[in-house]
Amino acid sequence: MWLFCQNFNSHNHMKKTLLLFFVLITYSTFSQIRFEPGYITENNGDRKECLIRNLAWKNNPIEIEYKITENDVTQKATIAQLIEFNVGNAYKYKRFTTKIDRSSANINNLSNEKAPAFKEETLFLKLLVEGKINLYQYEDNNLIRYFISSDNHETAEQLIYKEYAIGNTAVGKNNQFRQQLYMALKSDKLGIKDFEKVNYNQNELTKLFVHYNKTENIAFTNLDEKQNKSSVNIKFVAGINSAKLNIKSGLSNSEVKFDNVNIFKVGAEIEYRMGFNQNKWSLFFDPNYQAYKSDAPFLKTNIRLKADYKMLELPVGVRHHFYLNDKSRIFVDLGYAFAIAFNSSVDYSYQKLQIANSGNVFFGAGFAYDRYAIEMRYSPNREILDNYLSWRSKYSSLSIAVSYRVF
């Protein structure tokens, strides 16, 4: 343990290690391409079994990458070349030339017109429920639209929902999609109230289609339940920080360097795994408690400065995962940590400098296996004496933390 702490105190060594880790991860990102079994249907109707790069697309794609066998070269196919494609038995996209309303839902850019502003486009629509009546989704950043098809499924119709401005203050809603669904999903077991309460979102529309198919005993496939979903993970976190503090006096133009101190930190993490791109992206918040104490001589005198820095640190950030297999992955993260200081100061003989609330950017990298993870994180210089014109400070830390995912 002593040897570990001694090595851990070397900031330069740790920063070089972390940099090397980032380089290796970046290399692995470009060297690993995940292809999964699927098929493509070309314009002439030919269906080819192949391997498709499964990106679990957030936005509906306009092209894909595929190869016929594992050792073949990667090819690209665009929306102009394909009628449909399927990958991983979960993601199926079909091409339609159809009318779409791209009216903004931004409160500052609402149209004054209740009617949709349709424009004909050629799109890949993602199948959510496949059966007698198909339900599709189209997503393009903040724009989300739903479509249905029936009979031979050669045409698709947008389900109409539009928010529009009424005067300068009110917002109206065109809920024509409910009437469309009522006409399309004719059933003695579904009443008008089943449609009046449904909202224009993926979860509720999917549930309605599944309910319709089940009550009518219609064979169907719920692809939505097989696709990536957002999830929330809760973790316990504990680690060791190698922290150091430098203070510079503007009056004497001298710098005081405190010793590196190994301090424990304990906390928890809430991680939100986003439901696209194979759940590779997540947002996290991991509050933790830390307490730094050290002292150092002021200039070449017998006066010693004493630093007592207790903080509740509130880091938030974004994380990207790289899967090695079903249970193992490496990850990198970037974020901002805001530290709330309490009963904290730098003291010396005739002055007490109060440590202020502060924050700084951080970055890290780690390895996870099943519910366990270990991460190395670097937090560069943080100004903790911001309330004083004649003093400047640099508080930085390198940490190693382990975590356990509760759920």
N, C-alpha and C positions, 0 to 999 in steps of 0.2 A: 504493500500500500504506500509506503514511504517513497519507494522508487517511482511509483506511478505519479504521485503528487509532485515529485521533483521534476519529472519530465513534463508534466502538465503545465508547470509554471512558465515554460518557454513559449511566449506568444509567437515569436517568429517561426518556431518549429511547428506550432499548431496551425498557423495561418498557411504555411506551405503545404501541410498535410491536407487541409481543407481545400485549398486551391487544386491540388492534385486529384482529390476526390471529385471535384466539379468537372475537371478535364476528362476523367474516366467515365463519368456519367454522361457527359456530352457525347463522347465517342460511342458509348453503348447505345445512345439514342439514335444515332445515324446508322449504326451497324445492325440494329435489330428492327426488322419490319415484320409485323404480325399479319400473316395471311391465313384466312380460314376458308373451309370448303363452301362452295356456293355454285351459282350458275349465272350466266348472262344469256339473254335472248336478243339476237341481232335483228336488224331491220327486215331481213329476208325470212324471219321466223325460226332460224336455226338456234337451237339451245345448246350451249356449251357448258359442260361441267368444268369448273376451274377453281382456283384459289384466289380469293379477293381480299385485298387489304381492308380489314374491318376497322373503320375509324369511329364507329358508333356515332355518326354524324350529328352534330347539333343543328347546323343549317343543312337543308336539303342539298345534296351535291349536284354538280353539273358534269362531273366526270369521276371515274374510279380507276384504280390500279389493280391489275390482275395478272395471273400467269397460269398456264395450263397445268404444269407440274411444278413441284417444289424447286427443281433445278433449272427451270426455264427463265428466260429474261422477263423482266417486268414490262407489261404493256399498259397503255392507257386507252380507255374507251370513253367517249363523250356522250352526252345526252342525245346528240344527233345520230349516234350509231346504235343505240340500244333501245329496245322496247321496254325491257325490265331487267332487274337483276335481284338476286337473293344471296345473302351471306349469313352464315351462322344459324340458320333456321329461325332467325329473329328479325332480321332487317330485310324487308322486301320493298323495293321501289318500282313504281310503274310510271311510264311516260304518258303524259296527256297534253294535248293542246287544248287549253280551256281558258275560261275567263276568271280573272282574279281581281279582287278589290284590295288595293294597297293603301287605303286611306289610313292616315296616322291616328293612333290612339293617344298621342301626346296631348295633354290638356291645353298646351299653348298652340297646337297646330290642328285643332279639330276643324273639320269641314262644317259648313252651315247646311249642307245637304243631307237629308235623311237617307236617300237612295245611295247604294254602293256605286263607286266609280270604276266600272269594270274595264279591264284591258286584257286582250287575248295574249297568252304566253304559253310557251312549251316548258313544262315542269316535270321533274321527278317528284311524285307524291309518295309519301311513306305510308304503307299499309299498317293500320292499327288493329282492325278486326276484318277478317276475310270470311265471307259467306254469301248468302243470297244478296244482301246489301253490304257493300264494302264501305268502311270508314277509313279515310286517309287524313294525313296531317302534312301541312307545308309550313316550314319555319325558315325565316330569313332575319337573323338577329332578333329584333323586338317584334317583328311581324309574325303572327301565328294565324293560320287559316285552316279550316277543316273542310273536307270534300266527301261526297258520297258517289257511288256508282252502283248500277243495277243491271239486270238482264245480262247482256254479253260483256259488260264492264269495259266497253270501248270508249265511253265518254264519262267525264266526271263533272259534277256540279258543286260549286262552292256553297257551303252552308253560310247564310248571310247573318253576320252580326256586325253592327257598326255603331260607334259612339259619335255623336255630332253635337255641335254647339247650338243652343237655343238662346238667342240674344247674346249678352255679354257675361252672363253668370251661370246659366243652367246648362246641364248636359243631358241630352236625350239618348235613348238606346233603341236601335232598330234590331229587334229580336225575331226577325223573319225565319231564322233557322229552326225555331220551334215548330212553326207551321210546316216547314219543309219536312222535318222529321216525322211529324204526325201523318203527313200524306205518304211518306216513303215506308214507314214501319207500321203498316196497317195490321192491327191485331185486336181480336176480341178481348184479349187479356191486358191490353194497355189502354188506359183512358186518357182523356185530354189533360188531366192533372199530372200524369207522368211526364208530360212534355212541358207543361207550364213552369215546372220547378227546376228543370235541367238548365245548367249554366254552360256557357261556351268555353269549356276547358277539356283537356285530354282525359282527365280522370272521370268526369261525369258523363261525357259522351261515350267513352268506352264502356262504362257500366251499363248505360242504356242499351247499347247494341248487344252486349253479352246477355242482358236480361231478355231482350226481344228474341234472340236466337234460341235461348233455353226454353222460353215459354212456348215457342212455336215448334220446338223439336227440330230445328234446322241445324245441319252440320256447319260448324264454323271453326275458325282458328283465331285465337286471341294472341296476336303477335306482340301486343303492347306489354303483356305480362312477362315476355321473354327479353324485352329490351332493357337497357341500362336505366336504373332508377336512382334518384337522389336519395341519400341516406345521411344520418347523423351518427357519429361515433363519439363516445365519451371515454376518456382515458385518464388514468392516474399517472402523474409525472414526477420524477425525482432525479436530481442531478448534482453535479459539482461545477461551480464556476471558478475559473482562474481570473480574478479581477485585479485591475491595477488602476491607480489614480495618480495623475500628475497635476500639480497646481502651479500657476505662474503668477507672480506678483508684478503688477504694472508699475508700482512705485519703486521697487528695487530692481526690476527687470531680472529677477531670478526665478528659477524653477525648482520646485520641490517634488521629488519623485518618491512616492510611497512604495512599499514592498508589494509584490504580487501576493494576493491572499486567496487561498482556496476556501470558498464558501459553499454551503449547501443551499439548494433551492428545492422547494416542494410546491406542487400545484396540481392543476387538472387541465385537460384540453378538451375543447369541443370542436370537432371537425365535421364540416359539411362537405360530403362527397357529391360532386355535381353529376347529374345524370346524363352525361354525354362523353364521347371520346373514351369509351371503356372505363369510365370513372377515374380517369387519370388526373383530373384537376379537382382540387378541394380548397376550401377556405377554412382557416382555423383561428381559434382564440384560446390562448393558454395562460391564464393568470397564474402568477406564482409569487412567493414571498422570498426575499433575500435580505441578508444583513452583512454589510462590509465594515470591518474595523481595522485600522492600521494607524501607525504614527511614524513620523520622519523628522529629522532635524531641519530647522530653518536656517538656511545658509550654513555658516560654520560656527554657529552659536550653540549654546546649551538649550536654547528654546526648541521645543518639539511641537510640531503640529499633530493634532489628533483628529482623525477622520472617523466619524460614526455615521454610517449611511444605511438606514433601514428603509426598505421600499416594498411597495406592492407593484410588481411589474405586470403590465397588461399588453402583451404582444398580440397583434393580429397580422395575418399574412395569407399568402397564397402558396399552395404546394403542388408540385407535379410529381407523379409516380411513374416509375418504369418497372414493368413486371418482368421478373425473371422466370417465375412459374406460378402455379395457382396459389401458393402460399407465401412466396418470397418476392420482395420488391425493394428497389432503392428509390430514394426520393430527394428532391431539392426543394428548398423553400426560401421565400423572400418576404419580408414584412417590416412593420414598424412597431416598436415597443415604447409605450408611454409608461413612465415610472412615477408613481405617487410616493413622495418622500414624507416620512413622519418622524418627529423627534430626531432629526438628522442635522448634523452640523460639522464644520471643521473648526476646531478650537485651538487657539494658542494664547499666550500670556495675557494680552490685552484686548483681544477681539474674538468674537464668536461669529463665524460666517454660517448663516443658515443655508442649508442645501435646498434648492428649489425643485419643484416638479419638472421633469424633463423627458426627452424622448430621443430615439435614434433609429435609423434603419439597421436591419440585421439580415444575415443570410446563413443558411445551414444546409446540411446534407446528412442522410442517414440510411439505415437499412432496417427493414421490417420483416419479421417472420410470423405469420399467423397473427396472434394478438399482441406480440411483443415487438418493440422497436428500440433502436438506439440512434441518437442523433448528436452530431457535433455542430455547434452554432457559434458564429462570430458576431459580436456586437461592437462596432467601431466607436470612435470617440463620441462621448455624450457630455454636453456642457451642463454641469450641475450647480454652478455658481453664477447663474445668469442675472441675478439681482444686483451684482456688484460690477461697477465700471472698471475698477482697478485690479480685479482678479479674473483669471481665466482658468478653466479646468478641462481635463480630458479623462473621462472615466470609460474604460473599455473592458470587455470580458470575452473569454472563450469558455464554452461550456460543453460538457458531455452529459446527456440526460437519457434515462431509460424510461419507457412508458409501457403501460399495460392497458389494453383496450377492454373496458368492462362490457360494452356492447356497441 
